[in-house]
Amino acid sequence: MEIEGGGVTFVIPEKGATASSHSSAGGLAYQGPHTRAMTDGKTLTVNGQNYGSVRAGDVVDLRKKGVVEVNDLPRSPQL
């Protein structure tokens, strides 16, 4: 399933009873059973950790537990 906001797309597991999302022109937020992700269209935050910058057209894959991929490349938290 895909949701978009701020020009960024999140690929998320199929929504279940414990998942929710909110999108707008200025950003995107997703809350699943194991993942909480948000972006303002410039910075990606997953489970409270900064995963660096994103821009319009980027695709963030959150389907694998504990793995964040941006444009098919693994992304680690920023220090």
Secondary structure, DSSP 8 states (H G I E B T S, - for coil): -EEEETTEEEE-----TT-EEEEETTEEEEE-SS-EEEE-SSEEEETTEEEEE--TT-EEE--STT--EETTEE-----
